[in-house]
Amino acid sequence: MPKKKKTFGLRLRTRGGLSVRKQWTRITMNMRSRHKCPRCAIKAVKRESIGVWRCTKCGYRFAGGAYQPTTKIGQTSQRIH
């Protein structure tokens, strides 16, 4: 049997087209990059699970968005309080 072709990340193949694959790539690259910690202000925040973020430097764990540590609604509520 021939070897199976390796795919990077999303296995949509032709479903959804190029726009869906580009959007998925942009979201995952942003999600997997390091983010700024709200406590120690160092770029060391990584995602643990959906909505749970943790700073690898100071150990601070907090809730945020599914794909980003801060959301627009969260930023708005921080300004109000």
Steps between C-alpha positions, in 0.01 A plus 500: 500500500622852430587725791239745620570863412597713802276799564583803711250575774152522358377207299233673292659405171272658239202573725450867574753623250801723543330770708415254780854360507650850511269604782578184699874551451480863616303408812723209602824689439372782722375252762831312522718809519612645832288774654562770761429405862257734680690459829874505413472660150736246339416315177464158661127419490397176331164329464435201726152414378198677353472834683775423754832684467817467710819703532802272488716755687293595805245216491200733484194316367195686374192466284485666162367443153509167320770607255642818659568588864294819474182564306344827391211453743747433783699813419178706501394362839846575645466865397156525663614355835 
